[in-house]
């Protein structure tokens, strides 16, 4: 898989910065590590076996309210449609490997959302230590709503992960 990124770092423009990556999760990790170091993403795309996935630059903004992976849900679902349809005896190991990758994807996405929850909880505590007369501000209410939606997202991801783990265990048991 190839990742191609356009952006700016310390006033210097980078065009078609190309990086080989092992999978989509590694590509996302690489981009977010660049952004954490001050690289401003203008455009990013991934190529694998003739498939191109454009990654919206705004999701990698350090000022983005949402979790980056939530914004890529549609693209990721397109990639997932390529999974093996029927795990025949010859292709069962491919199907097992694919399910293992999916479990790792869910693990990383859950961790990403939890990190966002922790940052938001800290931000809420810092911005509103003890409001006068316990009157919540509009900003605090919005932050709490976002926090609740992130908790729901973690639960949904955990349910998907558990289903995949059950499927994987069943495949591994029948493979031997």
N, C-alpha and C positions, 0 to 999 in steps of 0.2 A: 504494500500500500504506500502511496506517495501523498504527502501533505504539501500544499503550496500556499504560502502566506504572503500577502502584501501588507506593508505597514510602515510605521515610523518609530525610530528609537533615538531619543536625544537629538531630534531635529534632522536625522539622516533617514532618507526614504529607502526602503527595502522593497524591491519588486521581484516577484516570483522566487521568493526564498523557499527552496525545496528541501524537504526532509523525508527520508525513508522512515516509516513507522510500521510496527508489527500489526496493529489493528486500530480501530476507531477510538477505542479508549485511550490508547497510547497517544494518538493524535490530539485528543482533547486535553489530556494531561500536559502534553508539550506546549500547546497554545496557552493554556492557563498559566503555566510556569513562565512563559515569555511575558504575558500580560502583567504578572506579579512583579516582574523586573522592570516594568515601565514601557514595554513594547506596545504601541497602539495599533491594533489590528484594523486594517481597512477592508480586507477581503481574505477569505480562506476557503480552500476547497480540498477535497480528498478524492483520489483516484484509485480504483481497484478493479482489475479485470474489465476495463471499459466502462465502469460505472463511475459517474462523477457526482459528488455530493457537495453542494455549496453550503457553507457554514455562515450564517448571518453574523457580521462583525459585532453588532450591538450586544449580542449575548455575552461577549467576552469583555465588555466594558466593566471596569472595576466599580462603576456607579450603578450597575444594573441591579434592580430589586429582586429579580427572579433567579432561580437556579439555572445555570447555563444548560444543563442537560434537558430541562423541561422544554426549552425553546427548540430543541433539536428532535423532539419526539416524532414528528412526522417523517423526517429524513431517516431516523433510526428505524422506524417501522418499515420503511421501504427496503432497507438493508435486510431486515429480519425476514422479509418475504422470500429471500433467497435460500432459506434453510432447507435442508433435505426434506422432501415430502414424506417418503416412506422408508423407514430404516430397515432395508433388507439386510441379510446376513453380511454381504460384502460391504455395505455402507453403514453398518451399525456403529462402527468406531467413529466415523465422520460425524454422525448424529450425536454420539456421546460427547465428542470434543466440542461440538457446537453448543450443546447444553452447558458444558463446563464454562465456556466463554460467556454465555448468557448469565450464569450465576455470578461470575466475576464482574460483569457489567452492572448487575443489580447491586452488588456489594459496593462498588465505587459510587454509584448514583446515590445510594442510601447515605453513604459517608459524606458526599458532597452536600446533600440536603441537610444533614445533621449539623455540619459545619456552619451552614447558613443559619440554622435555628440558633446555634450557640452565639453567633455574631449578633443576631437580631435581639436575642434575650439580653445580651450585654448592653446593646444600644438602648433598649427600653429602660434597663436599670439606670444607665448613666444619664439619660435625658429626663428621667422622672423619678428621682430618689424618693421623695415624699411630697406629692402635690398637696397644695393647700386645700383643706376641706375635702380631700380625697376625690376631687373632681377630675376625671380623666380628660385629657386634651384630645382634639380630633386626630392629631398625629399619633398619639399613643393608641387610640382605638384602631386606626388603620394598621399600625404595626402589629397589634394583637390579632387582627383579622388575617394578616399575612402569615403570622406565626401559626395560627390554627390551620391554615391551608397547607403549610409546610408539614405540620404533624400528620395531616391526612395523607399527604403525598408519601411520607415515610411509610405509613401503614399500607398504602396501596402497593408500593414497591416491595415491601416485605412479603405481602401476600403473593405477588408475582414470583418473587424469589423462591418462596416455599413450594409453590406449585412446580417450578422448574427443578428444584432439588428432588422432589418426590419422583418426577418423571425421570430424572437422571439416575436415581437409585434403582428404579425399576428397570431401566435400560441396562445398567451395569450388572444387575443380578441376572438378567436374561442372556447377557453376552457370554458369560463364563460357562 
